């Protein structure tokens, strides 16, 4: 099954934003999973981006990240 996680964001967010989210996705895949307590939600509070546990949930459900989940700084 193909990962659709970032399809909706193609050409809508910067490369830096994509890299931040990929880093968070790797955190989710390695040890955070979908556990909000383990995540800490730092990316959401500091950058306005989906954090590891959210990306982990969406990845498991094979859902795309919606543009409205990213804070428009």
KAURNOR-V386746 format. One record per helix or strand of 2 or more residues. SS is the DSSP state (a for helix, b for strand). FROM is the first residue (numbers start at 1). TO is the last residue. If there is no record, write none. Layout:
SS;FROM;TO + SS;FROM;TO
This chain:
a;7;9 + a;15;32 + a;36;39 + a;42;47 + a;52;60 + a;67;69
